[in-house]
Structure formats: C-alpha cells, structure tokens
C-alpha cells in the first residue's frame, strides 16, 4: 500500500467471514456509486472491562486438622496475552511526554508549522505539528492525529507527502499532528510494520497522550484521521483508547484480520492481497503456532479490532474509491456492515472509479471529512 501523488500509503466477535459471504460483499461493492450511504445511530454499548484471568482457589479448613499432610493447591498461571491482542494493548499505559518544539518551519496560510518530538516507549518520535493562528479557545484548540499510510521508511520524510491533506485540516482551525512512526525519518527505533507488531499504534497512542499535555490543545476534543495502513492504525487506536472522540478513514485496511491477509488458496476471495512490510512470514508463523482462523477463532478475534467495534470510542466516517487497486472497496464495505450490525454510528461514502488516494474526488472527500470533524469536535 504505497502512497502516490501526495501519499500512497480483522474477524467479528460472533463470526468469521466465510469466502462465500465475502464473494457476496464484493459483488455488492461493484454496484456502489459515488452517492453516500449514511447511517448515524446512537451507540448502544459501553466499553467492557477486562476481567482478571487469575485463579483464586478457596479452602475451608475442617474442624479437626488431619495429622497427615494435605494436598497443596497450586494456582493456575495467568495466561500470557499475545502483544498484538486488543486486550493486551488495553492493559498497557501510554503516558506520552511533553511535546518539544525542535524547529519552526515555514507557516501555512493561517497556521504555524513545527518539527516537534515526543517520547514513546523510551524512543524519541518526531512529528509534523501545526497550530492555528489567532486567539486560543478557552479549552484549547481541537486536535486531529494524522496517521499516514505506508511509505517505505527509508524514503519517508516528515515534511513531504500528504501536504494537501494536512493543509486542509490545519487551515480549518485544528491542531494537526502527523507522527513519524518509529524508524521513519529521524524517529528512533526499528520500523517493524503495522500488521504484526504493535509499535506504530503505541507511537500514535503516545502522541495522543502527549497532546493531552500540550497547553494549546483541548484534551477532550481529539480526533483521528487515517489513510490505508493509517486507517488500520486509526481503527485499532479507537478500540484501545477512549480519548479519541471521532475518526475518519480513507481507503483503510480495516477488514477483519483473516480476510485482510488471506493469500493463495486459504480463502477463495480474499479482501486484500498484500505482502506485509517487513517479513512476510509473520502470518505463516502465527498459523503454525496458533492455528488457522477456523481452527482458533479466539486468537484471530483477539488481535482484530473488528471484534471490538461495539466498544469504539467514537463515530467513524469511511471513504473508499471503487477502483482502488491497493485496498479493495470490500474492506470498507465489510467494516461498514459490521458497524451496522453492532448499532454503531457510521457514515460510508464511495467514489465511483476513484483510486486509492481519492484523487478524482479529493475536494469532495475532504469537505465531508472536515464537516464530520466539525460536527463532533467543535462545540
């Protein structure tokens, strides 16, 4: 999922999507047009607390102690969660740090631009930061955390790509932070990819925490935008943290895990066929260790944000081009159908004949994006 001109950048808790079902979804997707499909329902579920998995044995002593040794009851060990599991990521802390202004850049039309940094798991992560001009609102400016799609880390540069995207959001009165995930440009750490390692999501959640400490920002008005791989990061972040009040995803890698990365004959109609970066053997290794999605749905549901949609931290708006050659329309269509089934607030727009970057309908999609964020992040 590479980014072009500006940029180029898993199952339900109740079921695994079967190949036949996906075939129907794909067929339905071919009939999509650029007209919006809108649903805005009130959430009906609240976040479920993660229960302790430790075993606490009980023992009632007899009135007369036995002279012989009694058997010792050994508590069962607490199960170790895979680090990619949503439950495991919810148990972690994301403290962030103070945002440090490293360098002031050339300003935008009505906003200032900075090269900034913050800490994530001890790593110094850099970011592009924009701050509106004018008098700061009493509670601070609303914020959009901007998650870019896949760009080869070796060629990624903070001030390049997604320029028009950031500019449109920034000039409409938002602080925008576009994080350079670990291993990108000057950010410390190794660029491990998003799909088999939690690092990029950790970096984004620490960016959220850092923004909550930033004096110019309103800690209660934080939204998130993501494209392609950044859409995947956005969806995961919104089922892990309650701090993100609304999300917008363009051409996101947002189908359930098994359907996103099905390859070869594992599924007759995979939603997405990609070679994850880096180290394409991670999925094979997981299957060898944990079994296939059909053999071990508990594991595959556990790592998939789609299994937690009823606990999303806010509404979503989805955008997808019908001619996207990198992430097929069925990915967003699947997420949309799952959110409807869970009674969650969602808007879904398709763009007839458009590509992965929505180049043909960029202005329309961006206008809808800003209107959505204004509705949920501005009083």
C-alpha positions in Angstrom: 0.0 0.0 0.0 2.2 2.7 -1.3 1.4 6.4 -1.4 1.0 8.2 -4.6 0.9 11.7 -5.8 0.6 13.2 -2.3 0.8 9.9 -0.5 0.1 6.2 -1.2 0.0 4.8 1.5 -9.6 -8.4 11.3 -13.0 -11.3 12.5 -16.3 -10.3 14.2 -16.6 -11.4 17.8 -19.6 -13.6 16.7 -18.5 -15.0 13.4 -15.7 -15.4 10.9 -16.5 -14.1 7.4 -16.6 -17.0 5.0 -15.4 -16.9 1.5 -19.0 -17.1 0.2 -20.0 -14.1 2.2 -17.1 -12.1 1.0 -18.0 -13.0 -2.5 -21.4 -11.5 -2.0 -19.9 -8.4 -0.5 -17.5 -8.0 -3.4 -20.4 -8.4 -5.8 -22.4 -5.8 -3.9 -19.4 -3.4 -3.9 -19.3 -3.4 -7.7 -22.7 -1.7 -7.6 -21.5 1.1 -5.3 -21.6 4.7 -6.7 -20.2 8.0 -5.6 -23.5 8.7 -3.7 -23.1 8.5 0.1 -24.6 5.8 2.2 -25.3 7.4 5.5 -26.2 5.9 8.9 -25.9 7.7 12.2 -27.1 5.6 15.0 -26.7 6.2 18.7 -24.2 3.8 20.4 -25.8 1.1 22.4 -22.9 -0.5 24.1 -20.2 0.7 26.5 -16.7 -0.4 27.0 -16.3 -3.8 28.6 -13.9 -4.1 31.4 -11.1 -6.6 31.0 -11.6 -9.3 33.6 -8.7 -10.8 35.6 -7.7 -14.2 34.4 -6.0 -15.3 37.6 -7.4 -18.3 39.6 -8.0 -17.8 43.3 -8.6 -21.2 45.0 -10.7 -21.4 48.1 -10.2 -23.8 51.0 -12.4 -24.3 54.1 -10.4 -26.0 57.0 -12.1 -28.9 58.8 -12.9 -28.7 62.5 -10.2 -31.3 63.4 -7.0 -30.9 61.5 -5.8 -34.1 59.8 -2.5 -35.4 61.1 -1.4 -36.3 57.6 -0.1 -33.9 55.0 -2.8 -32.4 52.8 -2.5 -31.8 49.1 -1.3 -28.4 48.1 -3.5 -26.5 45.6 -1.3 -24.6 43.1 -3.0 -21.6 41.4 -3.1 -21.7 37.6 -0.7 -19.2 36.0 -2.2 -16.1 34.5 -2.4 -16.6 30.7 0.1 -14.5 28.7 -1.7 -12.4 26.0 -0.1 -12.0 22.6 1.2 -8.4 22.3 -1.0 -7.8 19.3 -4.2 -8.6 21.1 -6.5 -5.7 21.8 -6.9 -6.9 25.5 -3.1 -6.8 25.9 -2.8 -3.3 24.4 -5.6 -2.1 26.7 -3.6 -3.2 29.7 -0.6 -1.1 28.7 0.0 2.5 29.6 0.6 5.2 27.1 2.0 8.2 29.1 3.5 10.2 26.2 5.6 13.2 27.2 5.8 16.9 26.8 5.8 17.9 23.1 9.1 19.5 22.3 9.4 22.1 19.5 12.5 21.1 17.6 12.3 23.6 14.8 9.8 26.2 13.4 9.0 25.6 9.8 7.5 27.9 7.1 4.0 28.8 8.2 0.8 27.9 6.4 -1.9 30.3 5.3 -3.4 30.7 8.8 -1.4 28.4 11.0 2.1 27.8 12.3 4.2 24.7 11.4 6.7 23.0 13.6 9.0 20.0 13.7 8.2 18.5 17.1 9.1 15.4 19.1 7.7 13.3 22.0 8.6 10.0 23.7 7.1 6.6 23.0 8.4 3.5 25.0 11.6 5.5 25.5 12.0 6.3 21.8 12.2 9.8 20.5 9.5 10.1 17.9 9.3 13.1 15.6 6.2 14.6 14.1 4.9 17.5 12.0 2.8 19.8 14.2 0.5 22.6 13.1 -1.1 25.2 15.4 -3.8 27.6 14.3 -3.2 31.4 14.4 -5.4 33.6 16.5 -6.7 33.6 20.0 -6.7 30.2 21.6 -10.1 28.9 22.6 -10.8 28.8 26.4 -10.3 25.0 26.4 -7.7 24.8 23.7 -7.8 24.0 20.0 -9.4 20.8 18.8 -6.9 18.2 17.6 -6.6 15.7 14.7 -4.0 13.0 15.0 -3.0 12.2 11.4 -2.0 8.6 10.6 -0.2 8.3 7.2 -0.3 5.2 5.1 2.6 3.0 4.1 5.6 4.8 2.7 9.0 3.0 2.7 10.7 4.2 5.9 14.0 4.7 4.1 12.4 7.3 1.8 9.8 8.8 4.2 10.4 12.5 5.1 8.4 14.5 7.7 7.7 17.5 5.5 6.9 15.5 2.3 3.7 13.7 1.2 0.2 14.4 2.4 0.9 18.1 2.2 -2.6 19.0 0.8 -4.3 16.7 3.4 -2.6 18.3 6.4 -3.1 21.8 5.0 -6.9 21.4 4.6 -7.3 20.2 8.1 -4.9 22.8 9.6 -6.5 25.8 7.9 -9.9 24.8 9.3 -8.9 25.5 12.9 -7.3 22.2 14.0 -4.0 21.4 15.6 -2.7 18.6 13.4 0.0 16.1 14.5 1.4 13.7 11.8 3.6 11.2 13.7 6.7 9.8 12.1 6.3 6.2 13.3 9.3 4.6 14.8 12.1 4.1 12.3 10.7 6.7 9.9 13.0 9.6 9.0 14.7 10.8 12.3 12.4 8.8 14.7 14.3 6.3 16.8 13.6 2.6 16.8 13.0 0.0 14.2 10.3 0.3 11.5 8.7 -3.1 12.1 5.5 -2.6 10.1 2.0 -2.2 11.5 0.3 -5.5 11.0 2.4 -7.9 13.0 3.8 -5.5 15.6 2.1 -3.0 17.9 4.8 -0.4 17.7 3.2 2.1 15.3 -0.1 2.0 17.3 1.8 2.5 20.5 3.5 5.6 18.9 0.2 7.1 17.9 -1.4 6.5 21.4 1.6 8.1 23.0 1.1 11.0 20.6 -2.5 11.3 21.9 -1.2 11.4 25.5 1.4 14.0 24.6 -1.3 16.2 23.0 -3.4 16.0 26.1 -0.5 17.6 28.0 0.1 20.3 25.3 -1.2 23.7 26.5 -2.5 24.7 23.1 -4.7 21.6 22.7 -8.1 20.7 24.1 -7.6 17.2 25.7 -11.3 16.4 25.4 -11.5 17.2 21.6 -9.1 14.8 19.9 -10.0 13.1 16.6 -8.0 10.8 14.3 -7.6 10.6 10.6 -6.0 7.7 8.7 -5.3 6.6 5.2 -4.7 3.0 4.1 -2.4 1.5 6.8 -3.1 4.6 8.8 -6.8 3.6 8.7 -5.8 0.3 10.3 -3.9 2.2 13.0 -6.9 4.5 13.5 -9.4 1.7 14.0 -7.1 -0.1 16.4 -6.4 3.1 18.4 -10.2 3.8 18.7 -10.9 0.4 20.3 -8.0 0.7 22.7 -8.2 4.3 23.9 -11.3 6.3 24.9 -9.6 9.6 24.3 -10.3 9.6 20.5 -13.7 11.2 20.0 -14.2 10.7 16.2 -12.3 9.0 13.4 -12.2 9.4 9.6 -10.7 6.6 7.4 -9.8 6.9 3.7 -9.2 3.6 1.8 -8.4 1.8 5.1 -7.0 -1.7 5.7 -10.0 -2.3 8.0 -11.4 -5.7 7.2 -11.1 -8.5 9.9 -7.6 -9.9 10.2 -8.1 -13.2 8.4 -9.8 -11.6 5.4 -7.3 -8.8 5.1 -4.3 -11.0 4.8 -5.7 -14.2 3.1 -3.3 -15.4 0.4 -3.2 -18.2 -2.1 -5.9 -20.8 -1.5 -6.5 -20.0 2.1 -9.7 -18.1 1.1 -11.3 -18.1 -2.3 -12.0 -14.4 -2.4 -9.5 -12.5 -0.1 -10.5 -8.9 0.6 -6.9 -7.7 0.3 -3.8 -9.5 -1.1 -0.7 -7.8 0.1 2.8 -8.6 1.2 3.1 -7.0 4.7 6.2 -4.9 5.5 8.6 -6.2 6.6 9.0 -10.0 6.9 6.1 -11.6 5.1 6.3 -14.8 7.0 4.7 -13.5 10.2 1.2 -14.7 9.2 2.5 -18.2 8.3 4.3 -18.3 11.7 1.1 -17.3 13.5 -0.8 -20.0 11.7 1.8 -22.6 12.6 1.8 -21.5 16.3 -1.9 -20.7 16.9 -3.8 -22.4 14.0 -5.9 -21.1 11.2 -8.7 -18.6 11.8 -11.2 -21.5 11.5 -9.2 -23.7 14.0 -8.6 -20.9 16.5 -11.0 -18.0 16.1 -10.4 -16.9 19.7 -6.8 -15.9 18.8 -7.7 -14.2 15.5 -10.6 -12.4 17.0 -8.4 -11.3 19.9 -6.0 -9.4 17.6 -8.7 -8.0 15.3 -10.1 -4.5 16.1 -13.3 -5.6 14.2 -14.1 -7.9 17.1 -14.4 -4.8 19.4 -16.5 -2.5 17.3 -19.2 -2.2 19.9 -16.6 -0.5 22.1 -15.3 2.1 19.7 -14.5 5.4 21.3 -16.5 7.5 18.8 -18.2 7.6 15.4 -16.5 6.7 12.2 -16.7 8.1 8.7 -15.4 5.9 5.9 -14.3 6.8 2.3 -13.3 4.5 -0.5 -12.8 4.6 -4.2 -14.4 1.8 -6.3 -11.3 1.4 -8.4 -8.8 1.3 -5.6 -6.2 -1.2 -6.7 -4.3 -1.3 -3.4 -7.1 -1.8 -0.9 -10.3 -3.1 -2.5 -13.6 -1.5 -1.6 -14.8 -4.6 0.1 -12.5 -3.8 3.1 -14.5 -0.6 4.0 -17.8 -2.3 3.0 -17.1 -5.1 5.5 -16.4 -2.7 8.3 -19.4 -0.7 7.5 -21.7 -3.8 7.6 -20.1 -4.9 10.9 -20.7 -1.5 12.4 -24.3 -1.5 11.3 -24.7 -5.0 12.9 -23.3 -3.6 16.2 -25.5 -0.5 16.1 -22.6 1.9 15.9 -22.6 5.4 14.4 -21.0 5.3 10.9 -21.0 7.1 7.6 -19.8 5.5 4.4 -19.0 7.2 1.1 -17.9 5.5 -2.1 -16.4 7.3 -5.1 -17.1 5.8 -8.5 -14.0 5.0 -10.4 -11.7 6.7 -8.0 -8.3 5.4 -6.9 -6.5 4.7 -3.6 -5.9 8.4 -2.9 -9.3 9.6 -4.0 -7.5 11.9 -6.4 -10.7 12.4 -8.5 -12.9 13.4 -5.6 -10.3 14.8 -3.2 -12.1 18.1 -2.6 -15.5 16.4 -2.0 -14.0 13.8 0.4 -12.0 16.4 2.3 -15.1 18.7 2.6 -17.0 15.8 4.1 -14.1 15.0 6.4 -13.9 18.5 7.8 -17.7 18.7 8.2 -17.6 15.4 10.2 -14.8 16.6 12.5 -16.5 19.9 13.0 -19.7 18.1 14.0 -18.0 16.0 16.7 -15.0 18.1 17.8 -16.3 21.7 17.7 -19.0 22.9 20.1 
